[in-house]
Amino acid sequence: MQSFEIIRRKIITEQKTALLRALVIATAVLGGAGIGLLWGDASSFHGLVRIGALGSLAGSVALLLTHPKTS
């Protein structure tokens, strides 16, 4: 019975970590897109590309920073 509790706690911890990681990545993407909106003109094609690129770049950096370390 004790091993079941240990496994349950580990699963809950992993779910919380995954949720936090997803929130960090989503925040970074929205922040990057927000910077793109402030920087560029959203009414032009190049402005939209810049917004998407900055959002994607910010999301990629957040993904790398939140990646679990492997040993």
TATA-V750783 format. One record per residue. N is the residue number from 1. RES is the residue in three letters. PHI is phi in radians with two decimals (NA if undefined). PSI is psi in whole degrees, 0 to 359 (* if undefined). NEAR is the number of other ideal C-beta (glycine too) atoms within 12 Angstrom. Layout:
{{N & RES & PHI & PSI & NEAR} {N & RES & PHI & PSI & NEAR}}
This chain:
{{1 & MET & NA & 326 & 7} {2 & GLN & -1.19 & 324 & 8} {3 & SER & -1.17 & 326 & 9} {4 & PHE & -1.08 & 318 & 10} {5 & GLU & -1.14 & 321 & 11} {6 & ILE & -1.12 & 315 & 12} {7 & ILE & -1.12 & 318 & 13} {8 & ARG & -1.08 & 317 & 14} {9 & ARG & -1.13 & 321 & 14} {10 & LYS & -1.14 & 318 & 14} {11 & ILE & -1.12 & 316 & 14} {12 & ILE & -1.08 & 318 & 14} {13 & THR & -1.10 & 317 & 15} {14 & GLU & -1.13 & 322 & 15} {15 & GLN & -1.16 & 319 & 14} {16 & LYS & -1.12 & 319 & 14} {17 & THR & -1.12 & 317 & 17} {18 & ALA & -1.13 & 320 & 17} {19 & LEU & -1.15 & 317 & 15} {20 & LEU & -1.10 & 319 & 17} {21 & ARG & -1.09 & 316 & 22} {22 & ALA & -1.11 & 321 & 18} {23 & LEU & -1.16 & 321 & 16} {24 & VAL & -1.11 & 315 & 23} {25 & ILE & -1.14 & 316 & 26} {26 & ALA & -1.10 & 320 & 20} {27 & THR & -1.11 & 319 & 20} {28 & ALA & -1.14 & 319 & 27} {29 & VAL & -1.10 & 314 & 27} {30 & LEU & -1.16 & 322 & 21} {31 & GLY & -1.13 & 316 & 22} {32 & GLY & -1.10 & 319 & 27} {33 & ALA & -1.17 & 324 & 28} {34 & GLY & -1.11 & 319 & 18} {35 & ILE & -1.10 & 320 & 19} {36 & GLY & -1.07 & 322 & 26} {37 & LEU & -1.14 & 320 & 20} {38 & LEU & -1.21 & 327 & 15} {39 & TRP & -1.43 & 319 & 17} {40 & GLY & -2.00 & 179 & 22} {41 & ASP & -1.68 & 114 & 15} {42 & ALA & -1.28 & 349 & 18} {43 & SER & -1.47 & 349 & 10} {44 & SER & -1.82 & 160 & 11} {45 & PHE & -1.09 & 317 & 12} {46 & HIS & -1.15 & 326 & 15} {47 & GLY & -1.13 & 318 & 19} {48 & LEU & -1.16 & 322 & 18} {49 & VAL & -1.11 & 318 & 17} {50 & ARG & -1.10 & 318 & 23} {51 & ILE & -1.07 & 312 & 29} {52 & GLY & -1.12 & 321 & 21} {53 & ALA & -1.17 & 317 & 21} {54 & LEU & -1.17 & 321 & 27} {55 & GLY & -1.11 & 317 & 29} {56 & SER & -1.15 & 318 & 21} {57 & LEU & -1.10 & 315 & 21} {58 & ALA & -1.11 & 320 & 27} {59 & GLY & -1.13 & 321 & 26} {60 & SER & -1.15 & 318 & 18} {61 & VAL & -1.11 & 317 & 20} {62 & ALA & -1.10 & 322 & 25} {63 & LEU & -1.09 & 317 & 19} {64 & LEU & -1.16 & 320 & 16} {65 & LEU & -1.24 & 331 & 15} {66 & THR & -1.71 & 3 & 22} {67 & HIS & -1.13 & 132 & 15} {68 & PRO & -1.13 & 139 & 14} {69 & LYS & -1.30 & 136 & 7} {70 & THR & -1.86 & 148 & 4} {71 & SER & -2.00 & * & 3}}
